[in-house]
Amino acid sequence: VGSMPEGTVICSLEEKTGDRGKIARASGNFATVIAHNPDTKRTRVKLPSGSKKAIP
C-alpha cells in the first residue's frame, strides 16, 4: 500500500501484515489511499464507512 499513488482504489485491504484482508471485502466496497507519511511509514486510507485509518 505504501508504494501506491494517492487516490488509488483498494479492495480486500490488510489491517496488519499477513491477516489476509480484513477491510473493504464486501461486494462493491473499497478503500481509497489518501496520503503517505514517510516518517512513520504509515498510509492513511478512507474506509467505506467514511472514516479514515492509518495502515502500516
C-alpha positions in Angstrom: 0.0 0.0 0.0 2.9 2.3 0.7 4.0 2.4 -2.9 0.5 3.0 -4.4 -0.2 6.5 -5.6 -2.7 8.7 -3.7 -6.3 8.2 -5.0 -5.9 4.5 -5.7 -8.9 2.4 -5.0 -8.2 -0.8 -3.0 -10.3 -3.8 -2.1 -9.5 -6.5 0.5 -7.0 -4.4 2.4 -4.9 -6.0 5.2 -5.0 -4.1 8.5 -1.9 -5.9 9.8 0.6 -7.7 7.5 -0.5 -11.3 7.0 -4.1 -11.1 8.2 -5.4 -11.9 4.6 -7.5 -8.8 4.0 -9.9 -7.6 6.7 -11.0 -4.2 5.3 -13.3 -3.5 2.3 -14.0 -7.1 1.4 -17.8 -7.0 0.6 -19.1 -6.6 -2.9 -18.9 -3.0 -4.1 -16.9 -1.8 -1.1 -13.5 -0.2 -1.5 -11.0 1.9 0.4 -9.1 4.9 -1.1 -5.4 5.9 -0.4 -5.4 9.4 0.9 -1.8 10.2 2.0 1.5 8.7 2.9 3.7 9.6 5.9 7.3 8.6 5.1 8.4 9.4 8.7 6.2 6.8 10.4 5.9 4.6 7.3 2.1 4.6 7.5 -0.5 5.2 4.9 -3.9 6.9 5.5 -6.9 5.4 3.8 -10.5 6.3 3.6 -12.7 3.4 4.5 -16.2 2.5 3.1 -17.8 3.9 6.2 -16.2 7.3 5.6 -13.8 7.1 8.5 -10.0 7.4 8.0 -7.4 5.0 9.2 -3.6 4.7 9.2 -2.3 1.4 7.9 1.4 0.3 8.3 
